[in-house]
Amino acid sequence: MFKHSFQKRVRYGETDQMGYLYYGHYPLLYEIGRVEAIRSLGLSYKSLEEEYGVMMPVVEVESKYIKPALYDEMIRIDTILHEMPRRTIEFFFELFNEEDILIHKARVKLVFVHMKTNKMVVAPNYLTDKLMTCFEK
């Protein structure tokens, strides 16, 4: 299993009239979690696309809203991979408030696509090599 944590504060412009993080902004937190998790491996989305010619479009999203994220609250985004990626990669997210209470859960599935051919490919070695130690038993 691979797990990465990142913190982000809820900004005023991201909230609704109740001071809650607007429900449509949660996928942006998933993106922040994914990008920072990949970066923690020594890679970046930019290098995946520019150097390796691979993009990762989202094909599925599931969300469970448990409690609201509030204006000016620091949110911890835990990004988890339970399995090594193959043709797809499935990220699980757990969001915690400042009191370390679980407020949101999500699952996002992406596919690996070669940018020139626009065809699905297997997970690139430069990514799986970085994850290998997390999944060795």
ABEGO torsion letter per residue (X at the ends): XBBBBBBBBBBAAABBAAGBBBAAAAAAAAAAAAAAAAAAAGBBAAAAAAAAGBBBBBABBBBBBABBBBBGBBBBBBBBBABBBBABBBBBBBBBBAAGBBABBBBBBBBBBBAAAGBBBBBBAAAAAAAAAAABX
